[in-house]
Amino acid sequence: MEKNITLLVVDDDEDDRQLFIESAKEVDETIICVTAADGQEALKILQNDNNILPDYVFLDLRMPRFSGRKCLEEIKKDARLTHIPIIVYTTSREVEDAIELKNMGAAHFVSKPVNPDEIYYLISAVLDGKWNNISE
């Protein structure tokens, strides 16, 4: 029996989280989406041994209280979590941010998708392993 793909979507904007869930279900209705409103909530989910670890984390960079950058840093410190690909998305288009986040262990850095088609494409490309085809 094949395991369902699980995504953890970390974003402080509730509408963006919902849009992500809807787009993921369009890609594959069996995808399981778990959401967190900030990095701190995401870490609680990830560090709870009773939870199944996600296959991918989609992480908003700019969030109040506990940023995506801080969350990425904490995930990469935890040996149990470090293998999970983290796709950081943000409104930032700064090359320096992309370089820094990749050096911190992010699998990919993309501009924040704003509509369902962009999110659908992002999720599809990630699940198909087409990292190089995702525009930054």
Residue frames as a rotation matrix with the C-alpha (Angstrom) as fourth column:
MET 1
0.575 0.818 0.000 0.00
0.818 -0.575 0.000 0.00
0.000 0.000 -1.000 0.00
GLU 2
-0.270 -0.680 0.681 1.37
0.663 -0.645 -0.381 3.37
0.698 0.349 0.625 -1.01
LYS 3
-0.298 0.071 -0.952 1.71
0.849 -0.435 -0.298 6.06
-0.436 -0.897 0.070 1.63
ASN 4
0.712 0.572 0.407 -0.19
0.682 -0.702 -0.206 9.29
0.168 0.424 -0.890 1.02
ILE 5
-0.390 -0.810 0.438 1.98
0.648 -0.579 -0.495 12.36
0.654 0.091 0.751 0.54
THR 6
0.529 0.492 -0.691 1.80
0.841 -0.410 0.353 14.74
-0.109 -0.768 -0.631 3.47
LEU 7
-0.193 -0.518 0.833 2.54
0.501 -0.782 -0.371 18.46
0.844 0.346 0.411 3.20
LEU 8
0.069 0.171 -0.983 3.04
0.910 -0.414 -0.008 20.86
-0.408 -0.894 -0.185 6.07
VAL 9
0.025 0.051 0.998 2.01
0.646 -0.763 0.023 24.37
0.763 0.645 -0.052 5.00
VAL 10
-0.083 -0.170 -0.982 3.30
0.927 -0.374 -0.014 27.11
-0.365 -0.912 0.189 7.29
ASP 11
-0.589 0.002 0.808 1.83
0.476 -0.807 0.349 30.54
0.653 0.590 0.475 6.62
ASP 12
-0.866 0.236 -0.441 0.43
0.311 -0.436 -0.845 33.28
-0.391 -0.869 0.304 8.84
ASP 13
-0.609 0.673 -0.419 -2.27
-0.782 -0.597 0.178 34.10
-0.131 0.436 0.890 6.27
GLU 14
-0.342 0.561 0.754 -5.28
-0.160 0.756 -0.635 31.81
-0.926 -0.338 -0.169 6.71
ASP 15
0.682 0.616 -0.394 -6.55
-0.457 -0.061 -0.887 32.47
-0.571 0.785 0.240 3.18
ASP 16
0.081 -0.752 -0.654 -3.17
-0.969 0.094 -0.228 31.50
0.233 0.653 -0.721 1.72
ARG 17
-0.746 -0.306 0.591 -3.16
-0.504 0.840 -0.201 28.27
-0.435 -0.448 -0.781 3.75
GLN 18
0.119 0.892 0.436 -6.65
-0.107 0.448 -0.888 27.41
-0.987 0.059 0.149 2.49
LEU 19
0.660 0.055 -0.750 -5.69
-0.724 -0.223 -0.653 28.19
-0.203 0.973 -0.107 -1.10
PHE 20
-0.418 -0.894 -0.162 -2.67
-0.905 0.425 -0.004 25.91
0.073 0.145 -0.987 -0.73
ILE 21
-0.553 0.292 0.780 -4.84
-0.221 0.852 -0.475 23.06
-0.803 -0.435 -0.407 0.57
GLU 22
0.535 0.843 -0.057 -7.34
-0.229 0.080 -0.970 23.45
-0.813 0.532 0.236 -2.28
SER 23
0.426 -0.462 -0.778 -4.55
-0.902 -0.147 -0.407 23.52
0.073 0.875 -0.479 -4.88
ALA 24
-0.655 -0.685 0.317 -2.88
-0.723 0.691 0.000 20.45
-0.219 -0.229 -0.948 -3.36
LYS 25
-0.179 0.692 0.699 -6.16
-0.058 0.702 -0.710 18.53
-0.982 -0.168 -0.085 -3.59
GLU 26
0.734 0.374 -0.566 -6.36
-0.540 -0.184 -0.822 19.51
-0.412 0.909 0.067 -7.28
VAL 27
-0.173 -0.885 -0.432 -2.91
-0.973 0.222 -0.064 18.00
0.152 0.409 -0.900 -7.83
ASP 28
-0.589 0.009 -0.808 -3.87
0.013 1.000 0.002 14.80
0.808 -0.010 -0.589 -6.01
GLU 29
0.279 0.838 0.469 -6.93
-0.519 -0.280 0.808 14.39
0.808 -0.469 0.356 -3.82
THR 30
0.704 -0.031 -0.710 -5.05
0.465 0.775 0.427 11.94
0.537 -0.631 0.560 -1.57
ILE 31
-0.397 -0.863 0.312 -2.49
0.292 -0.441 -0.849 14.55
0.870 -0.246 0.427 -0.46
ILE 32
0.467 0.438 -0.768 -2.75
0.865 -0.045 0.500 15.24
0.185 -0.898 -0.400 3.25
CYS 33
-0.126 -0.458 0.880 -2.23
0.183 -0.883 -0.433 18.88
0.975 0.107 0.195 4.22
VAL 34
0.296 0.086 -0.951 -1.34
0.955 -0.055 0.292 19.89
-0.027 -0.995 -0.098 7.74
THR 35
0.285 -0.153 0.946 -1.15
0.342 -0.906 -0.249 23.61
0.896 0.395 -0.206 8.45
ALA 36
-0.004 -0.314 -0.949 0.53
0.978 -0.201 0.062 25.90
-0.210 -0.928 0.308 10.94
ALA 37
0.864 0.460 0.202 0.03
0.488 -0.864 -0.120 29.64
0.119 0.203 -0.972 11.41
ASP 38
0.685 -0.714 0.141 3.68
-0.710 -0.699 -0.088 30.34
0.161 -0.040 -0.986 12.28
GLY 39
-0.027 -0.834 -0.552 7.07
-0.498 0.489 -0.716 28.72
0.867 0.256 -0.429 12.74
GLN 40
-0.668 -0.203 0.715 6.52
-0.744 0.189 -0.641 27.96
-0.005 -0.961 -0.278 16.40
GLU 41
0.327 0.868 0.375 3.31
-0.751 0.479 -0.455 26.04
-0.574 -0.133 0.808 15.70
ALA 42
0.636 -0.164 -0.754 5.08
-0.588 0.529 -0.611 24.20
0.499 0.833 0.240 12.87
LEU 43
-0.460 -0.887 -0.044 7.87
-0.601 0.347 -0.720 23.09
0.654 -0.305 -0.692 15.21
LYS 44
-0.361 0.419 0.833 5.34
-0.797 0.326 -0.509 21.80
-0.485 -0.848 0.216 17.74
ILE 45
0.733 0.656 -0.182 3.74
-0.636 0.566 -0.524 19.70
-0.241 0.500 0.832 15.00
LEU 46
0.444 -0.639 -0.628 7.08
-0.501 0.405 -0.765 18.45
0.743 0.654 -0.140 13.71
GLN 47
-0.577 -0.774 0.260 8.52
-0.613 0.200 -0.765 17.65
0.540 -0.600 -0.590 17.14
ASN 48
0.112 0.689 0.716 5.45
-0.911 0.358 -0.203 15.74
-0.396 -0.630 0.668 18.33
ASP 49
-0.827 -0.551 0.111 6.40
-0.484 0.800 0.355 12.05
-0.285 0.240 -0.928 18.03
ASN 50
-0.296 0.806 0.513 2.71
0.254 0.584 -0.771 11.13
-0.921 -0.099 -0.378 17.62
ASN 51
0.575 0.485 -0.659 2.49
-0.439 -0.497 -0.749 13.03
-0.691 0.720 -0.073 14.32
ILE 52
0.509 -0.393 0.766 3.54
0.774 0.598 -0.208 11.56
-0.376 0.699 0.609 10.98
LEU 53
-0.294 -0.690 -0.662 6.40
0.172 -0.719 0.673 13.60
-0.940 0.085 0.330 9.55
PRO 54
0.720 0.573 -0.392 5.50
-0.244 -0.320 -0.916 15.45
-0.650 0.755 -0.091 6.35
ASP 55
0.446 -0.530 0.721 7.13
0.844 0.517 -0.142 14.62
-0.298 0.672 0.678 3.05
TYR 56
-0.379 -0.495 0.782 7.59
0.685 -0.718 -0.123 18.33
0.622 0.489 0.612 2.33
VAL 57
0.029 0.360 -0.932 7.31
0.783 -0.588 -0.203 21.60
-0.621 -0.724 -0.299 4.23
PHE 58
-0.040 0.045 0.998 6.14
0.724 -0.687 0.060 24.72
0.689 0.725 -0.005 2.40
LEU 59
0.021 -0.157 -0.987 7.33
0.950 -0.304 0.069 27.58
-0.311 -0.940 0.142 4.58
ASP 60
0.769 0.237 0.594 6.43
0.394 -0.907 -0.149 31.26
0.503 0.349 -0.791 4.33
LEU 61
-0.246 -0.968 -0.049 9.52
0.712 -0.147 -0.686 33.32
0.657 -0.204 0.726 5.09
ARG 62
-0.849 -0.100 0.520 7.91
-0.136 -0.908 -0.396 36.44
0.511 -0.407 0.757 6.54
MET 63
0.216 0.887 -0.407 5.67
0.459 0.276 0.845 35.74
0.862 -0.369 -0.348 9.50
PRO 64
0.179 -0.110 0.978 5.23
-0.699 -0.713 0.048 37.62
0.692 -0.692 -0.204 12.76
ARG 65
0.772 0.106 0.627 6.30
-0.617 0.364 0.698 36.10
-0.154 -0.925 0.346 16.11
PHE 66
0.096 -0.696 0.712 8.39
-0.119 0.702 0.702 33.23
-0.988 -0.152 -0.015 14.72
SER 67
0.213 -0.022 -0.977 9.71
-0.885 -0.428 -0.184 33.71
-0.414 0.903 -0.111 11.19
GLY 68
0.980 0.119 -0.157 10.24
-0.188 0.803 -0.565 31.13
0.059 0.584 0.810 8.49
ARG 69
0.234 -0.970 -0.066 13.99
-0.458 -0.050 -0.888 31.74
0.858 0.238 -0.456 8.71
LYS 70
-0.328 -0.308 0.893 14.00
-0.945 0.090 -0.316 30.88
0.017 -0.947 -0.320 12.42
CYS 71
0.606 0.633 0.482 11.80
-0.607 0.760 -0.235 27.84
-0.514 -0.150 0.844 11.80
LEU 72
0.820 -0.375 -0.433 14.13
-0.219 0.494 -0.842 26.58
0.529 0.785 0.323 9.05
GLU 73
-0.155 -0.929 0.337 17.09
-0.715 -0.130 -0.687 27.04
0.682 -0.347 -0.644 11.38
GLU 74
-0.155 0.169 0.973 15.39
-0.911 0.357 -0.207 25.00
-0.383 -0.919 0.099 14.13
ILE 75
0.874 0.485 0.013 14.27
-0.429 0.786 -0.445 22.23
-0.226 0.384 0.895 11.76
LYS 76
0.599 -0.697 -0.393 17.79
-0.246 0.308 -0.919 21.79
0.762 0.648 0.013 10.42
LYS 77
-0.292 -0.670 0.682 19.15
-0.892 -0.067 -0.448 21.46
0.346 -0.739 -0.578 13.98
ASP 78
0.181 0.501 0.846 16.92
-0.766 0.612 -0.199 18.44
-0.617 -0.612 0.494 14.65
ALA 79
-0.789 -0.615 -0.015 18.38
-0.503 0.631 0.591 15.17
-0.354 0.473 -0.807 13.31
ARG 80
-0.471 0.695 0.544 14.89
0.467 0.719 -0.515 13.66
-0.749 0.011 -0.663 13.09
LEU 81
0.551 0.797 -0.250 13.70
0.303 -0.469 -0.829 16.48
-0.778 0.381 -0.500 10.80
THR 82
-0.090 -0.700 -0.708 16.71
-0.351 -0.643 0.680 17.54
-0.932 0.309 -0.188 8.78
HIS 83
-0.794 -0.237 0.560 15.92
0.345 0.584 0.735 15.20
-0.501 0.776 -0.382 5.85
ILE 84
0.206 0.964 0.170 12.55
0.780 -0.056 -0.624 16.85
-0.591 0.261 -0.763 5.12
PRO 85
-0.574 -0.381 0.725 12.73
0.774 -0.540 0.329 19.11
0.266 0.751 0.605 2.04
ILE 86
-0.006 0.496 -0.868 11.79
0.601 -0.692 -0.399 22.68
-0.799 -0.524 -0.294 2.97
ILE 87
-0.295 0.019 0.955 10.45
0.870 -0.408 0.277 24.87
0.395 0.913 0.104 0.18
VAL 88
-0.417 0.069 -0.906 10.60
0.567 -0.759 -0.319 28.48
-0.710 -0.647 0.277 1.31
TYR 89
-0.145 0.397 0.906 8.23
0.879 -0.369 0.303 30.90
0.455 0.840 -0.295 -0.37
THR 90
-0.189 -0.039 -0.981 8.12
0.686 -0.721 -0.104 34.63
-0.703 -0.692 0.163 0.11
THR 91
0.884 0.460 0.082 7.27
0.408 -0.673 -0.617 37.97
-0.229 0.579 -0.783 -1.41
SER 92
0.347 -0.849 -0.398 11.01
-0.341 -0.509 0.790 38.75
-0.874 -0.139 -0.466 -1.28
ARG 93
0.985 -0.135 0.106 12.86
0.148 0.351 -0.925 38.69
0.087 0.927 0.366 -4.57
GLU 94
0.555 -0.822 0.130 16.23
-0.818 -0.512 0.261 39.30
-0.148 -0.251 -0.956 -2.95
VAL 95
0.487 -0.479 -0.730 18.96
-0.270 0.713 -0.647 37.04
0.831 0.512 0.218 -4.33
GLU 96
-0.533 -0.736 0.416 20.75
-0.598 -0.020 -0.801 37.32
0.598 -0.676 -0.430 -1.00
ASP 97
0.036 0.648 0.761 17.75
-0.939 0.283 -0.197 35.76
-0.343 -0.707 0.618 0.77
ALA 98
0.858 0.311 -0.409 17.71
-0.470 0.796 -0.381 32.84
0.207 0.519 0.829 -1.67
ILE 99
0.073 -0.926 -0.370 21.44
-0.255 0.341 -0.905 32.21
0.964 0.161 -0.211 -1.22
GLU 100
-0.567 -0.285 0.773 21.25
-0.782 -0.108 -0.614 32.46
0.259 -0.952 -0.162 2.57
LEU 101
0.301 0.797 0.524 18.23
-0.882 0.441 -0.164 30.14
-0.361 -0.413 0.836 2.84
LYS 102
0.785 -0.111 -0.609 19.76
-0.292 0.801 -0.523 27.52
0.546 0.588 0.597 0.54
ASN 103
-0.294 -0.956 -0.006 22.94
-0.339 0.110 -0.934 27.68
0.894 -0.272 -0.357 2.65
MET 104
-0.430 0.231 0.873 20.76
-0.899 -0.018 -0.438 27.12
-0.085 -0.973 0.216 5.73
GLY 105
-0.886 -0.003 0.464 19.38
-0.040 0.997 -0.069 23.95
-0.462 -0.080 -0.883 4.17
ALA 106
0.150 0.957 -0.247 16.26
-0.492 -0.145 -0.858 25.00
-0.857 0.250 0.449 2.26
ALA 107
-0.150 -0.135 0.979 15.63
0.609 0.768 0.199 22.67
-0.779 0.626 -0.033 -0.68
HIS 108
-0.378 0.073 0.923 14.23
0.846 -0.378 0.376 25.52
0.376 0.923 0.081 -2.75
PHE 109
-0.515 0.186 -0.837 13.32
0.347 -0.847 -0.401 29.22
-0.784 -0.497 0.372 -2.58
VAL 110
-0.505 0.415 0.756 10.44
0.816 -0.054 0.575 30.59
0.280 0.908 -0.312 -4.67
SER 111
-0.897 0.340 0.281 8.42
-0.356 -0.934 -0.006 33.76
0.260 -0.105 0.960 -4.98
LYS 112
-0.692 0.670 0.268 5.17
-0.034 0.341 -0.939 33.38
-0.721 -0.659 -0.214 -3.10
PRO 113
-0.814 0.478 0.331 2.49
0.488 0.252 0.836 32.03
0.316 0.842 -0.438 -5.41
VAL 114
-0.882 0.458 -0.112 -0.58
-0.326 -0.765 -0.556 34.25
-0.341 -0.454 0.824 -5.47
ASN 115
0.025 0.939 -0.343 -3.17
-0.999 0.009 -0.048 32.28
-0.042 0.344 0.938 -7.38
PRO 116
0.549 0.294 0.782 -4.34
-0.447 0.894 -0.022 28.65
-0.706 -0.338 0.622 -7.52
ASP 117
0.972 -0.200 -0.123 -2.64
-0.024 0.438 -0.899 27.95
0.234 0.876 0.421 -10.86
GLU 118
0.187 -0.959 0.212 0.76
-0.661 -0.283 -0.695 29.04
0.727 -0.011 -0.687 -9.52
ILE 119
-0.045 -0.145 0.988 0.32
-0.933 0.359 0.010 26.96
-0.356 -0.922 -0.151 -6.36
TYR 120
0.858 0.403 0.318 -0.83
-0.246 0.866 -0.435 23.97
-0.451 0.295 0.843 -8.41
TYR 121
0.751 -0.629 -0.202 2.28
-0.164 0.118 -0.979 24.26
0.640 0.768 -0.015 -10.60
LEU 122
-0.047 -0.792 0.609 4.57
-0.907 -0.222 -0.358 24.64
0.418 -0.569 -0.708 -7.58
ILE 123
0.202 0.190 0.961 3.17
-0.735 0.678 0.020 21.58
-0.647 -0.711 0.276 -5.82
SER 124
0.977 0.197 0.075 3.22
-0.091 0.714 -0.695 19.52
-0.191 0.672 0.715 -9.05
ALA 125
0.523 -0.845 -0.108 6.81
-0.401 -0.132 -0.906 20.48
0.752 0.518 -0.408 -9.80
VAL 126
-0.147 -0.562 0.814 7.95
-0.988 0.046 -0.147 19.64
0.045 -0.826 -0.562 -6.28
LEU 127
0.395 0.384 0.834 6.19
-0.524 0.840 -0.139 16.27
-0.754 -0.383 0.533 -6.23
ASP 128
0.999 -0.044 0.031 7.57
0.049 0.518 -0.854 15.42
0.022 0.854 0.519 -9.69
GLY 129
0.402 -0.908 -0.117 11.08
0.628 0.181 0.757 16.33
-0.666 -0.377 0.643 -8.56
LYS 130
0.299 -0.231 0.926 11.37
0.865 -0.345 -0.365 19.11
0.404 0.910 0.096 -11.13
TRP 131
0.346 -0.207 -0.915 13.25
0.708 -0.583 0.400 21.54
-0.616 -0.786 -0.055 -8.88
ASN 132
-0.652 -0.748 -0.122 15.13
0.474 -0.529 0.704 23.19
-0.591 0.401 0.700 -11.72
ASN 133
-0.555 0.505 0.661 11.92
0.667 -0.204 0.716 24.06
0.497 0.839 -0.224 -13.56
ILE 134
0.491 0.705 -0.512 10.55
0.871 -0.413 0.266 26.18
-0.024 -0.576 -0.817 -10.71
SER 135
0.076 -0.462 0.884 11.30
0.409 -0.794 -0.450 29.84
0.910 0.395 0.128 -11.30
GLU 136
-0.268 -0.266 -0.926 12.74
0.962 -0.116 -0.246 31.80
-0.042 -0.957 0.287 -8.42
